[in-house]
Amino acid sequence: MPIIHLTTFIAAPIERVFDLSRSIDLHKKSMIHTNEQAVAGTTTGLINESETVTWKAKHVFKTRVLRVKITAMQQPFSFTDEMLDGDFKSMKHEHHFKKIQNGTFMIDLLNYSSPFGGIGWILDKYYLADYMKKLIEQRNAVIKEYAETDKWKFILE
């Protein structure tokens, strides 16, 4: 089961980074290259604990559907989304936020398991783990860009 651990420094207040991280609208902007759309559940605004969102996007040459639920939230320090339905055997994404003197550390822990046994393991090792890491890095770069400039106002105000 691959675990992806990323830490991103953002020169912005923890509350802003937390809210941008759970913004459905900003997530769509960060995944524009996959034509990601929220098609059910919470489809705009900020997602909250116990809410679900169903994402539809093109990944790895195929249109895929992933339904996740926010299973835990401690505002503004953390939230967790877990897959309810989708192509993975399981998926859990923990988002942690740590306030520091000059900004916020945003920490992602993505735990997932691919289906198909040994074939899934090979896919993870040689392709999917890198692919997933790059997606999160791209998403985090957009959050950072919006949080550190006045762009955040277009999402949160």
Buried (B, 14 or more C-beta within 10 A) or exposed (E): EBEBEBEBEBEBBBBBBBBBBBBBBBBBBBBEEBEBEBEEBBBEEBBEBEBBBBBBBEBEEEEBEBBBBBBBBEBBEBBBBBBBEBBBBEBBBBBBBBBEEEBBBBBBBBBBBBEEEEEBBEBBEEEBBEEBBEBBEBBBEBBBBBBBEEBBEEBBE
